[in-house]
Amino acid sequence: MRLSRPVYESLPYAYMGLGVGALVFSFHWRQPPWSGALVAAGLLLLVGGLVLVLKRRDYRIQKRRYGHDLDDED
């Protein structure tokens, strides 16, 4: 499945936004089992989005530095 470029570029930020939203909502909704689950899901989404942003940035820096696609084994 291939996503359009604007959707692909915005996914990490959507994940981080959902993560922050889940964390904020967990503080407002104090039901013991659900609050903990929201905190865990929020942290996973937030960290996952940050990892995607940083991995993409590092890949683009390496690609710009070496001037070719890093996936090619030629």
Distance bins in CASP14 RR format, pairs under 12 A and 6 or more apart:
PFRMAT RR
TARGET T0000
AUTHOR 0000-0000-0000
RMODE 2
METHOD distances of the structure
MODEL  1
1 7 0 0 0 0 0 1 0 0 0 0 0
1 8 0 0 0 0 0 1 0 0 0 0 0
2 8 0 0 0 0 1 0 0 0 0 0 0
3 9 0 0 0 0 1 0 0 0 0 0 0
3 10 0 0 0 0 1 0 0 0 0 0 0
3 11 1 0 0 1 0 0 0 0 0 0 0
3 14 0 0 0 0 0 1 0 0 0 0 0
4 10 0 0 0 0 0 1 0 0 0 0 0
4 11 0 0 0 0 0 1 0 0 0 0 0
5 11 0 0 0 0 0 1 0 0 0 0 0
6 13 0 0 0 0 0 1 0 0 0 0 0
6 14 0 0 0 0 0 1 0 0 0 0 0
7 13 0 0 0 0 0 1 0 0 0 0 0
7 14 0 0 0 0 1 0 0 0 0 0 0
8 14 0 0 0 0 0 1 0 0 0 0 0
8 52 0 0 0 0 0 1 0 0 0 0 0
8 56 0 0 0 0 1 0 0 0 0 0 0
9 52 0 0 0 0 0 1 0 0 0 0 0
9 53 0 0 0 0 0 1 0 0 0 0 0
9 56 0 0 0 0 1 0 0 0 0 0 0
9 57 0 0 0 0 0 1 0 0 0 0 0
9 60 0 0 0 0 0 1 0 0 0 0 0
10 16 0 0 0 0 0 1 0 0 0 0 0
10 17 0 0 0 0 0 1 0 0 0 0 0
10 49 0 0 0 0 0 1 0 0 0 0 0
10 52 0 0 0 0 0 1 0 0 0 0 0
10 53 0 0 0 0 0 1 0 0 0 0 0
10 56 0 0 0 0 0 1 0 0 0 0 0
11 17 0 0 0 0 0 1 0 0 0 0 0
11 18 0 0 0 0 0 1 0 0 0 0 0
11 45 0 0 0 0 0 1 0 0 0 0 0
11 48 0 0 0 0 0 1 0 0 0 0 0
11 49 0 0 0 0 1 0 0 0 0 0 0
11 52 1 0 0 1 0 0 0 0 0 0 0
11 53 0 0 0 0 1 0 0 0 0 0 0
11 56 0 0 0 0 0 1 0 0 0 0 0
12 18 0 0 0 0 0 1 0 0 0 0 0
12 19 0 0 0 0 0 1 0 0 0 0 0
12 45 0 0 0 0 0 1 0 0 0 0 0
12 46 0 0 0 0 0 1 0 0 0 0 0
12 47 0 0 0 0 0 1 0 0 0 0 0
12 48 1 0 0 1 0 0 0 0 0 0 0
12 49 1 0 1 0 0 0 0 0 0 0 0
12 50 1 0 0 1 0 0 0 0 0 0 0
12 51 0 0 0 0 1 0 0 0 0 0 0
12 52 1 1 0 0 0 0 0 0 0 0 0
12 53 1 0 1 0 0 0 0 0 0 0 0
12 54 0 0 0 0 1 0 0 0 0 0 0
12 55 0 0 0 0 1 0 0 0 0 0 0
12 56 1 0 0 1 0 0 0 0 0 0 0
12 57 0 0 0 0 0 1 0 0 0 0 0
13 19 0 0 0 0 0 1 0 0 0 0 0
13 20 0 0 0 0 0 1 0 0 0 0 0
13 45 0 0 0 0 0 1 0 0 0 0 0
13 46 0 0 0 0 0 1 0 0 0 0 0
13 48 0 0 0 0 0 1 0 0 0 0 0
13 49 1 0 0 1 0 0 0 0 0 0 0
13 50 0 0 0 0 0 1 0 0 0 0 0
13 52 0 0 0 0 1 0 0 0 0 0 0
13 53 1 0 0 1 0 0 0 0 0 0 0
13 56 0 0 0 0 0 1 0 0 0 0 0
14 20 0 0 0 0 0 1 0 0 0 0 0
14 21 0 0 0 0 0 1 0 0 0 0 0
14 45 0 0 0 0 1 0 0 0 0 0 0
14 46 0 0 0 0 0 1 0 0 0 0 0
14 48 0 0 0 0 0 1 0 0 0 0 0
14 49 0 0 0 0 1 0 0 0 0 0 0
14 52 0 0 0 0 0 1 0 0 0 0 0
14 53 0 0 0 0 0 1 0 0 0 0 0
15 21 0 0 0 0 0 1 0 0 0 0 0
15 22 0 0 0 0 0 1 0 0 0 0 0
15 41 0 0 0 0 0 1 0 0 0 0 0
15 42 0 0 0 0 1 0 0 0 0 0 0
15 43 0 0 0 0 0 1 0 0 0 0 0
15 44 0 0 0 0 1 0 0 0 0 0 0
15 45 1 0 1 0 0 0 0 0 0 0 0
15 46 1 0 0 1 0 0 0 0 0 0 0
15 47 0 0 0 0 1 0 0 0 0 0 0
15 48 1 0 0 1 0 0 0 0 0 0 0
15 49 1 0 1 0 0 0 0 0 0 0 0
15 50 0 0 0 0 1 0 0 0 0 0 0
15 51 0 0 0 0 1 0 0 0 0 0 0
15 52 1 0 0 1 0 0 0 0 0 0 0
15 53 0 0 0 0 1 0 0 0 0 0 0
16 22 0 0 0 0 0 1 0 0 0 0 0
16 23 0 0 0 0 0 1 0 0 0 0 0
16 42 0 0 0 0 1 0 0 0 0 0 0
16 43 0 0 0 0 0 1 0 0 0 0 0
16 44 0 0 0 0 0 1 0 0 0 0 0
16 45 1 0 0 1 0 0 0 0 0 0 0
16 46 1 0 1 0 0 0 0 0 0 0 0
16 47 0 0 0 0 1 0 0 0 0 0 0
16 48 1 0 0 1 0 0 0 0 0 0 0
16 49 1 0 1 0 0 0 0 0 0 0 0
16 50 1 0 0 1 0 0 0 0 0 0 0
16 51 0 0 0 0 0 1 0 0 0 0 0
16 52 0 0 0 0 1 0 0 0 0 0 0
16 53 1 0 0 1 0 0 0 0 0 0 0
16 54 0 0 0 0 0 1 0 0 0 0 0
17 23 0 0 0 0 1 0 0 0 0 0 0
17 24 0 0 0 0 1 0 0 0 0 0 0
17 25 0 0 0 0 0 1 0 0 0 0 0
17 42 0 0 0 0 1 0 0 0 0 0 0
17 45 1 0 0 1 0 0 0 0 0 0 0
17 46 1 0 0 1 0 0 0 0 0 0 0
17 48 0 0 0 0 0 1 0 0 0 0 0
17 49 0 0 0 0 1 0 0 0 0 0 0
17 50 0 0 0 0 0 1 0 0 0 0 0
18 24 0 0 0 0 0 1 0 0 0 0 0
18 25 0 0 0 0 0 1 0 0 0 0 0
18 38 0 0 0 0 0 1 0 0 0 0 0
18 41 0 0 0 0 1 0 0 0 0 0 0
18 42 1 0 0 1 0 0 0 0 0 0 0
18 43 0 0 0 0 0 1 0 0 0 0 0
18 44 0 0 0 0 0 1 0 0 0 0 0
18 45 1 0 1 0 0 0 0 0 0 0 0
18 46 0 0 0 0 1 0 0 0 0 0 0
18 48 0 0 0 0 0 1 0 0 0 0 0
18 49 0 0 0 0 1 0 0 0 0 0 0
19 25 0 0 0 0 1 0 0 0 0 0 0
19 26 0 0 0 0 1 0 0 0 0 0 0
19 38 0 0 0 0 1 0 0 0 0 0 0
19 39 0 0 0 0 1 0 0 0 0 0 0
19 40 0 0 0 0 0 1 0 0 0 0 0
19 41 1 0 0 1 0 0 0 0 0 0 0
19 42 1 1 0 0 0 0 0 0 0 0 0
19 43 1 0 0 1 0 0 0 0 0 0 0
19 44 1 0 0 1 0 0 0 0 0 0 0
19 45 1 1 0 0 0 0 0 0 0 0 0
19 46 1 0 1 0 0 0 0 0 0 0 0
19 47 0 0 0 0 1 0 0 0 0 0 0
19 48 0 0 0 0 1 0 0 0 0 0 0
19 49 0 0 0 0 1 0 0 0 0 0 0
19 50 0 0 0 0 0 1 0 0 0 0 0
20 26 0 0 0 0 0 1 0 0 0 0 0
20 27 0 0 0 0 0 1 0 0 0 0 0
20 38 0 0 0 0 0 1 0 0 0 0 0
20 39 0 0 0 0 0 1 0 0 0 0 0
20 41 0 0 0 0 0 1 0 0 0 0 0
20 42 1 0 0 1 0 0 0 0 0 0 0
20 43 0 0 0 0 0 1 0 0 0 0 0
20 45 0 0 0 0 1 0 0 0 0 0 0
20 46 1 0 0 1 0 0 0 0 0 0 0
20 47 0 0 0 0 0 1 0 0 0 0 0
20 49 0 0 0 0 0 1 0 0 0 0 0
20 50 0 0 0 0 0 1 0 0 0 0 0
21 27 0 0 0 0 1 0 0 0 0 0 0
21 28 0 0 0 0 0 1 0 0 0 0 0
21 29 0 0 0 0 0 1 0 0 0 0 0
21 38 0 0 0 0 1 0 0 0 0 0 0
21 39 0 0 0 0 0 1 0 0 0 0 0
21 41 0 0 0 0 1 0 0 0 0 0 0
21 42 1 0 0 1 0 0 0 0 0 0 0
21 43 0 0 0 0 0 1 0 0 0 0 0
21 45 0 0 0 0 1 0 0 0 0 0 0
21 46 0 0 0 0 1 0 0 0 0 0 0
22 28 0 0 0 0 0 1 0 0 0 0 0
22 29 0 0 0 0 0 1 0 0 0 0 0
22 34 0 0 0 0 0 1 0 0 0 0 0
22 35 0 0 0 0 0 1 0 0 0 0 0
22 36 0 0 0 0 0 1 0 0 0 0 0
22 37 0 0 0 0 1 0 0 0 0 0 0
22 38 1 0 1 0 0 0 0 0 0 0 0
22 39 1 0 0 1 0 0 0 0 0 0 0
22 40 0 0 0 0 1 0 0 0 0 0 0
22 41 1 0 1 0 0 0 0 0 0 0 0
22 42 1 1 0 0 0 0 0 0 0 0 0
22 43 0 0 0 0 1 0 0 0 0 0 0
22 44 0 0 0 0 1 0 0 0 0 0 0
22 45 1 0 0 1 0 0 0 0 0 0 0
22 46 0 0 0 0 1 0 0 0 0 0 0
23 29 0 0 0 0 0 1 0 0 0 0 0
23 35 0 0 0 0 0 1 0 0 0 0 0
23 36 0 0 0 0 0 1 0 0 0 0 0
23 37 0 0 0 0 0 1 0 0 0 0 0
23 38 1 0 0 1 0 0 0 0 0 0 0
23 39 1 0 0 1 0 0 0 0 0 0 0
23 40 0 0 0 0 0 1 0 0 0 0 0
23 41 0 0 0 0 1 0 0 0 0 0 0
23 42 1 0 1 0 0 0 0 0 0 0 0
23 43 1 0 0 1 0 0 0 0 0 0 0
23 44 0 0 0 0 0 1 0 0 0 0 0
23 45 0 0 0 0 1 0 0 0 0 0 0
23 46 1 0 0 1 0 0 0 0 0 0 0
23 47 0 0 0 0 0 1 0 0 0 0 0
24 35 0 0 0 0 0 1 0 0 0 0 0
24 38 0 0 0 0 1 0 0 0 0 0 0
24 39 0 0 0 0 0 1 0 0 0 0 0
24 42 0 0 0 0 1 0 0 0 0 0 0
24 46 0 0 0 0 0 1 0 0 0 0 0
25 31 0 0 0 0 0 1 0 0 0 0 0
25 34 0 0 0 0 1 0 0 0 0 0 0
25 35 0 0 0 0 1 0 0 0 0 0 0
25 36 0 0 0 0 0 1 0 0 0 0 0
25 37 0 0 0 0 0 1 0 0 0 0 0
25 38 1 0 1 0 0 0 0 0 0 0 0
25 39 0 0 0 0 1 0 0 0 0 0 0
25 41 0 0 0 0 0 1 0 0 0 0 0
25 42 0 0 0 0 1 0 0 0 0 0 0
26 32 0 0 0 0 0 1 0 0 0 0 0
26 33 0 0 0 0 0 1 0 0 0 0 0
26 34 1 0 0 1 0 0 0 0 0 0 0
26 35 1 0 1 0 0 0 0 0 0 0 0
26 36 1 0 0 1 0 0 0 0 0 0 0
26 37 0 0 0 0 1 0 0 0 0 0 0
26 38 1 1 0 0 0 0 0 0 0 0 0
26 39 1 0 1 0 0 0 0 0 0 0 0
26 40 0 0 0 0 1 0 0 0 0 0 0
26 41 0 0 0 0 1 0 0 0 0 0 0
26 42 1 0 0 1 0 0 0 0 0 0 0
26 43 0 0 0 0 1 0 0 0 0 0 0
27 35 1 0 0 1 0 0 0 0 0 0 0
27 36 0 0 0 0 0 1 0 0 0 0 0
27 38 0 0 0 0 1 0 0 0 0 0 0
27 39 0 0 0 0 1 0 0 0 0 0 0
27 42 0 0 0 0 0 1 0 0 0 0 0
28 34 0 0 0 0 0 1 0 0 0 0 0
28 35 0 0 0 0 1 0 0 0 0 0 0
28 38 0 0 0 0 1 0 0 0 0 0 0
29 35 1 0 0 1 0 0 0 0 0 0 0
29 36 0 0 0 0 0 1 0 0 0 0 0
29 37 0 0 0 0 0 1 0 0 0 0 0
29 38 1 0 0 1 0 0 0 0 0 0 0
29 39 0 0 0 0 0 1 0 0 0 0 0
30 36 0 0 0 0 0 1 0 0 0 0 0
30 38 0 0 0 0 0 1 0 0 0 0 0
30 39 0 0 0 0 0 1 0 0 0 0 0
31 37 0 0 0 0 1 0 0 0 0 0 0
31 38 0 0 0 0 1 0 0 0 0 0 0
31 39 0 0 0 0 0 1 0 0 0 0 0
32 38 0 0 0 0 0 1 0 0 0 0 0
32 39 0 0 0 0 0 1 0 0 0 0 0
33 39 0 0 0 0 0 1 0 0 0 0 0
33 40 0 0 0 0 0 1 0 0 0 0 0
34 40 0 0 0 0 0 1 0 0 0 0 0
34 41 0 0 0 0 0 1 0 0 0 0 0
35 41 0 0 0 0 0 1 0 0 0 0 0
35 42 0 0 0 0 0 1 0 0 0 0 0
36 42 0 0 0 0 1 0 0 0 0 0 0
36 43 0 0 0 0 0 1 0 0 0 0 0
36 44 0 0 0 0 0 1 0 0 0 0 0
37 43 0 0 0 0 0 1 0 0 0 0 0
37 44 0 0 0 0 0 1 0 0 0 0 0
38 44 0 0 0 0 0 1 0 0 0 0 0
38 45 0 0 0 0 0 1 0 0 0 0 0
38 46 0 0 0 0 0 1 0 0 0 0 0
39 45 0 0 0 0 0 1 0 0 0 0 0
39 46 0 0 0 0 0 1 0 0 0 0 0
40 46 0 0 0 0 0 1 0 0 0 0 0
40 47 0 0 0 0 0 1 0 0 0 0 0
41 47 0 0 0 0 0 1 0 0 0 0 0
41 48 0 0 0 0 0 1 0 0 0 0 0
42 48 0 0 0 0 1 0 0 0 0 0 0
42 49 0 0 0 0 0 1 0 0 0 0 0
42 50 0 0 0 0 0 1 0 0 0 0 0
43 49 0 0 0 0 0 1 0 0 0 0 0
43 50 0 0 0 0 0 1 0 0 0 0 0
44 50 0 0 0 0 0 1 0 0 0 0 0
44 51 0 0 0 0 0 1 0 0 0 0 0
45 51 0 0 0 0 0 1 0 0 0 0 0
45 52 0 0 0 0 0 1 0 0 0 0 0
46 52 0 0 0 0 0 1 0 0 0 0 0
46 53 0 0 0 0 0 1 0 0 0 0 0
47 53 0 0 0 0 0 1 0 0 0 0 0
47 54 0 0 0 0 0 1 0 0 0 0 0
48 54 0 0 0 0 1 0 0 0 0 0 0
48 55 0 0 0 0 1 0 0 0 0 0 0
48 56 0 0 0 0 0 1 0 0 0 0 0
49 55 0 0 0 0 1 0 0 0 0 0 0
49 56 0 0 0 0 0 1 0 0 0 0 0
49 57 0 0 0 0 0 1 0 0 0 0 0
50 56 0 0 0 0 0 1 0 0 0 0 0
50 57 0 0 0 0 0 1 0 0 0 0 0
51 57 0 0 0 0 0 1 0 0 0 0 0
51 58 0 0 0 0 0 1 0 0 0 0 0
52 58 0 0 0 0 0 1 0 0 0 0 0
52 59 0 0 0 0 0 1 0 0 0 0 0
53 59 0 0 0 0 0 1 0 0 0 0 0
53 60 0 0 0 0 0 1 0 0 0 0 0
54 60 0 0 0 0 0 1 0 0 0 0 0
54 61 0 0 0 0 0 1 0 0 0 0 0
55 61 0 0 0 0 0 1 0 0 0 0 0
55 62 0 0 0 0 0 1 0 0 0 0 0
56 62 0 0 0 0 0 1 0 0 0 0 0
56 63 0 0 0 0 0 1 0 0 0 0 0
57 63 0 0 0 0 0 1 0 0 0 0 0
57 64 0 0 0 0 0 1 0 0 0 0 0
58 64 0 0 0 0 0 1 0 0 0 0 0
58 65 0 0 0 0 0 1 0 0 0 0 0
58 70 0 0 0 0 0 1 0 0 0 0 0
59 65 0 0 0 0 0 1 0 0 0 0 0
59 66 0 0 0 0 0 1 0 0 0 0 0
59 69 0 0 0 0 0 1 0 0 0 0 0
59 70 1 0 0 1 0 0 0 0 0 0 0
59 71 0 0 0 0 1 0 0 0 0 0 0
60 66 0 0 0 0 0 1 0 0 0 0 0
60 67 0 0 0 0 0 1 0 0 0 0 0
60 69 0 0 0 0 0 1 0 0 0 0 0
60 70 0 0 0 0 0 1 0 0 0 0 0
61 67 0 0 0 0 0 1 0 0 0 0 0
61 70 0 0 0 0 0 1 0 0 0 0 0
62 68 0 0 0 0 0 1 0 0 0 0 0
62 69 0 0 0 0 0 1 0 0 0 0 0
62 70 1 0 1 0 0 0 0 0 0 0 0
62 71 0 0 0 0 0 1 0 0 0 0 0
63 69 1 0 0 1 0 0 0 0 0 0 0
63 70 1 0 1 0 0 0 0 0 0 0 0
63 71 0 0 0 0 1 0 0 0 0 0 0
63 72 0 0 0 0 0 1 0 0 0 0 0
64 70 0 0 0 0 0 1 0 0 0 0 0
66 72 0 0 0 0 0 1 0 0 0 0 0
68 74 0 0 0 0 1 0 0 0 0 0 0
END
